[in-house]
Amino acid sequence: MANLPKRFERFLKEYPEIATAYEQLGDAIHKEGSLNERERALVKLALSAGARSEGATHAQVRKSLKLGLKKNEIRQIALLAIPTLGFPNAMAVMSWIDDILDQKKGK
């Protein structure tokens, strides 16, 4: 479980039954519908951005990179947010995306 936030790791340890149920719900949701894994990653990244959830955006960027999405594809989520969420919100999203992408430059 590399790169998990400390708060989430603690949650997993303190509430393993709930954590398992949460994981099962996520698995069931991902199996429903016709979106492939790559498309689901982009949608979840956009939802995280739209919800203005920095932590979720960080997590979704990490997952997107693991799936092989390119940096410009990930950054396009923030650009698409400009007319919908507004420029300041889109810049916050871009900042959260770059928090993770900039870490990957040295690796």
Secondary structure as the mmCIF struct_conf table of DSSP 4:
data_model
#
loop_
_struct_conf.conf_type_id
_struct_conf.id
_struct_conf.beg_label_comp_id
_struct_conf.beg_label_asym_id
_struct_conf.beg_label_seq_id
_struct_conf.end_label_comp_id
_struct_conf.end_label_asym_id
_struct_conf.end_label_seq_id
TURN_TY1_P TURN_TY1_P1 ALA A 2 ASN A 3
HELX_RH_AL_P HELX_RH_AL_P1 LYS A 6 GLU A 14
HELX_RH_AL_P HELX_RH_AL_P2 PRO A 16 LYS A 31
BEND BEND1 GLU A 32 SER A 34
HELX_RH_AL_P HELX_RH_AL_P3 GLU A 37 GLY A 50
TURN_TY1_P TURN_TY1_P2 ALA A 51 ARG A 52
HELX_RH_AL_P HELX_RH_AL_P4 GLU A 54 LYS A 66
TURN_TY1_P TURN_TY1_P3 LEU A 67 GLY A 68
HELX_RH_AL_P HELX_RH_AL_P5 LYS A 71 LEU A 85
HELX_RH_AL_P HELX_RH_AL_P6 PHE A 87 LYS A 104
TURN_TY1_P TURN_TY1_P4 LYS A 105 GLY A 106
#
